[in-house]
Amino acid sequence: MELKTKIHAEDNKQEIQITREFDLPVELLFKAYTEPEIVEQWMGTKVLKLENKQHGGYQFETSDPNGNVVFRAHGTIHDIIPNQQITRTFEMNDAPFPPQFEFLNFEKLTDNTSKLTINVIYKSVDYRDQMLKLPFAQGLNMAHNRLQEVFKN
């Protein structure tokens, strides 16, 4: 089955581009990235902090059924333009990867469809390539599928 979330990575570059079209108005797509309750539903993680403002911060955490933390990530929101753009850093705790820089662009296609384009810049080509070896594309595609489903109810 073809993944709806596309990841484009050119050889010898330290960035990737992620694109996905949604059957959602751009306002709902943007809410999916900025409202903690919605983020928790599609990401399957707890939102500990989400300050949607310039120089705001965020922190996400996922625990296993026994309550052990298995994933924690955080970052700083550098810029936010409602329904258009979020510029932020992203860093996983207890992982061998340094922070990455992310540019999320939200585009209205029609009244009921929108497109998300995420440009991610890594510290080096090597870090980017290591990230791409993880089941990153499949996980992101599954999360975006859940994002689409959140608004079908």
C-alpha positions in Angstrom: 0.0 0.0 0.0 1.3 3.4 -1.0 2.0 5.8 1.9 -0.1 9.0 1.6 2.5 11.0 3.6 5.5 11.5 1.2 9.1 12.0 2.3 11.5 13.4 -0.2 15.2 13.2 0.6 17.9 14.2 -1.9 21.3 12.5 -1.6 24.0 14.4 0.2 21.6 17.0 1.7 20.9 17.4 5.3 17.1 18.0 4.9 14.0 16.2 4.0 10.6 17.4 2.8 7.4 15.8 4.1 4.1 16.4 2.2 0.6 15.2 2.8 -2.8 16.3 1.5 -5.8 16.1 3.8 -9.5 16.0 3.3 -9.7 18.8 5.9 -10.1 22.6 5.8 -6.8 24.2 6.5 -8.2 25.6 9.8 -8.8 22.1 11.1 -5.4 20.9 10.0 -3.7 23.8 11.8 -5.8 23.0 15.0 -4.5 19.4 14.8 -1.0 20.8 15.4 -1.9 23.5 18.0 -4.6 22.2 20.3 -3.2 19.8 22.9 -6.3 17.6 23.1 -6.2 17.0 19.3 -2.5 16.5 19.2 -2.8 13.8 21.9 -5.5 12.0 19.8 -3.5 11.6 16.6 0.0 11.5 17.9 -0.8 9.0 20.7 1.3 10.9 23.1 0.7 13.2 26.2 1.1 16.9 25.7 2.9 18.2 28.8 3.3 21.7 27.4 2.2 23.5 24.1 2.7 27.3 24.0 1.6 28.4 20.6 3.4 31.7 20.5 6.7 33.1 19.4 9.4 31.7 21.7 6.9 29.3 23.2 7.8 25.8 24.1 6.3 22.4 23.8 6.9 19.0 25.4 5.5 15.6 24.5 5.7 12.3 26.4 4.7 8.7 25.7 4.5 6.0 28.4 4.1 2.3 28.1 1.2 0.5 29.8 3.3 0.2 33.0 3.8 4.0 33.2 7.4 3.9 32.0 8.3 6.9 29.8 9.4 5.5 26.4 9.5 8.7 24.4 9.9 12.4 25.3 10.5 15.3 22.9 10.6 19.0 23.3 11.3 22.2 21.3 10.8 25.9 20.9 8.3 27.5 18.6 10.1 30.3 16.8 7.3 31.7 14.8 3.6 30.9 14.3 1.1 32.3 11.8 -2.4 30.9 12.3 -3.5 28.6 9.5 -0.3 29.2 7.6 3.0 28.3 9.3 4.8 27.0 12.4 8.6 27.3 12.7 10.1 25.2 15.5 12.9 23.1 16.8 12.4 19.4 17.7 14.6 17.4 20.0 14.1 13.9 21.3 15.3 13.3 24.9 17.7 10.3 25.5 18.3 9.9 21.7 21.5 10.2 19.8 20.1 12.9 17.5 20.7 16.6 18.0 17.9 19.1 17.6 16.4 19.6 14.2 14.7 22.7 12.7 11.2 22.3 11.2 9.2 24.6 9.0 5.6 23.5 8.8 3.5 25.1 6.1 -0.3 24.8 5.9 -1.9 25.4 2.5 -5.5 25.7 1.6 -6.3 23.7 -1.5 -10.1 24.0 -1.5 -12.6 24.8 1.2 -12.5 21.2 2.3 -8.9 20.1 1.5 -5.5 21.3 2.6 -1.8 20.4 2.3 0.9 20.2 4.9 4.5 20.6 3.8 7.2 20.1 6.5 10.8 21.0 5.7 13.2 19.5 8.3 16.8 20.4 8.5 19.2 18.2 10.4 22.7 19.0 11.8 24.4 16.8 9.2 23.7 14.5 6.3 24.7 11.6 8.5 22.1 12.4 11.1 19.4 12.8 8.4 20.4 9.4 6.9 20.3 7.8 10.4 16.8 9.1 10.9 15.6 7.8 7.6 16.8 4.3 8.5 14.2 4.3 11.4 10.6 3.4 10.6 10.0 7.1 10.4 8.0 7.2 7.2 5.6 4.5 8.3 5.1 6.0 11.7 4.4 9.5 10.4 2.0 8.1 7.8 0.1 6.2 10.5 -0.1 9.3 12.7 -1.3 11.4 9.7 -3.9 8.8 9.0 -5.1 9.1 12.6 -5.1 12.9 12.3 -7.5 12.6 9.3 -9.7 10.2 11.2 -10.0 12.5 14.3 -12.1 14.9 12.4 -14.4 12.3 10.8 -16.4 11.9 14.0 
